[in-house]
Amino acid sequence: MSERKPERLETFDASLERRMADCGLSDDTRQFLRDLHAAEKQLNEAFQRAHQGGALEARVSAVYRRMYGRG
């Protein structure tokens, strides 16, 4: 199973870049949001794969419960 790397700046949505610049966010804050966006996409993809059933679904569900306290 190959692991995806977080999205690079070049592929970050241009409209989001413009909105962050319009808000006057610092470079550090914008980088944090880029990283957060990439991580969120990876989590969404993992959840989509997990909903295909099997052992992966059970593992992802267990991790989710530990992280967010959902039972």
C-alpha positions as a Markdown table, in Angstrom:
| # | Residue | x | y | z |
|---|---|---|---|---|
| 1 | Met | 0.0 | 0.0 | 0.0 |
| 2 | Ser | 1.5 | 3.3 | -1.0 |
| 3 | Glu | 1.3 | 6.4 | 1.2 |
| 4 | Arg | 0.3 | 9.7 | -0.4 |
| 5 | Lys | 2.3 | 12.7 | 0.3 |
| 6 | Pro | 0.6 | 16.0 | 1.3 |
| 7 | Glu | -0.3 | 18.3 | -1.5 |
| 8 | Arg | 2.4 | 20.7 | -2.5 |
| 9 | Leu | 1.8 | 24.5 | -2.7 |
| 10 | Glu | 1.6 | 24.2 | -6.5 |
| 11 | Thr | -1.5 | 22.1 | -6.4 |
| 12 | Phe | -3.3 | 24.0 | -3.6 |
| 13 | Asp | -6.5 | 25.5 | -4.9 |
| 14 | Ala | -5.8 | 28.9 | -6.4 |
| 15 | Ser | -9.1 | 30.4 | -5.1 |
| 16 | Leu | -8.2 | 29.4 | -1.5 |
| 17 | Glu | -4.8 | 31.0 | -1.9 |
| 18 | Arg | -6.5 | 34.3 | -3.1 |
| 19 | Arg | -8.9 | 34.2 | -0.2 |
| 20 | Met | -6.1 | 33.6 | 2.4 |
| 21 | Ala | -4.1 | 36.5 | 0.9 |
| 22 | Asp | -7.2 | 38.8 | 0.9 |
| 23 | Cys | -7.7 | 38.0 | 4.6 |
| 24 | Gly | -4.1 | 39.1 | 5.3 |
| 25 | Leu | -3.1 | 35.8 | 6.9 |
| 26 | Ser | 0.6 | 35.4 | 7.8 |
| 27 | Asp | 2.8 | 33.0 | 5.7 |
| 28 | Asp | 2.9 | 30.6 | 8.7 |
| 29 | Thr | -0.9 | 30.6 | 9.0 |
| 30 | Arg | -1.3 | 30.0 | 5.3 |
| 31 | Gln | 1.1 | 27.1 | 5.4 |
| 32 | Phe | -0.7 | 25.6 | 8.3 |
| 33 | Leu | -4.0 | 25.8 | 6.4 |
| 34 | Arg | -2.4 | 24.3 | 3.3 |
| 35 | Asp | -1.1 | 21.4 | 5.4 |
| 36 | Leu | -4.5 | 21.0 | 7.2 |
| 37 | His | -6.3 | 20.9 | 3.8 |
| 38 | Ala | -4.0 | 18.2 | 2.5 |
| 39 | Ala | -4.4 | 16.2 | 5.7 |
| 40 | Glu | -8.2 | 16.5 | 5.5 |
| 41 | Lys | -8.2 | 15.2 | 2.0 |
| 42 | Gln | -6.1 | 12.2 | 3.0 |
| 43 | Leu | -8.5 | 11.5 | 5.9 |
| 44 | Asn | -11.5 | 11.7 | 3.6 |
| 45 | Glu | -9.9 | 9.3 | 1.1 |
| 46 | Ala | -9.1 | 6.9 | 4.0 |
| 47 | Phe | -12.7 | 7.0 | 5.2 |
| 48 | Gln | -13.9 | 6.4 | 1.7 |
| 49 | Arg | -11.7 | 3.3 | 1.4 |
| 50 | Ala | -12.7 | 2.2 | 4.8 |
| 51 | His | -16.4 | 2.2 | 3.9 |
| 52 | Gln | -15.6 | -0.6 | 1.4 |
| 53 | Gly | -15.8 | -2.9 | 4.4 |
| 54 | Gly | -13.5 | -5.5 | 5.9 |
| 55 | Ala | -10.6 | -5.1 | 8.4 |
| 56 | Leu | -9.6 | -1.6 | 7.2 |
| 57 | Glu | -13.1 | -0.3 | 8.1 |
| 58 | Ala | -12.9 | -1.7 | 11.6 |
| 59 | Arg | -9.4 | -0.3 | 12.1 |
| 60 | Val | -10.4 | 3.2 | 10.9 |
| 61 | Ser | -13.5 | 3.2 | 13.0 |
| 62 | Ala | -11.5 | 2.2 | 16.1 |
| 63 | Val | -9.0 | 5.0 | 15.5 |
| 64 | Tyr | -11.8 | 7.5 | 14.9 |
| 65 | Arg | -13.5 | 6.5 | 18.2 |
| 66 | Arg | -10.2 | 6.9 | 20.1 |
| 67 | Met | -9.5 | 10.3 | 18.5 |
| 68 | Tyr | -12.9 | 11.8 | 18.8 |
| 69 | Gly | -14.6 | 9.8 | 21.6 |
| 70 | Arg | -17.5 | 8.6 | 19.5 |
| 71 | Gly | -18.9 | 5.4 | 20.5 |
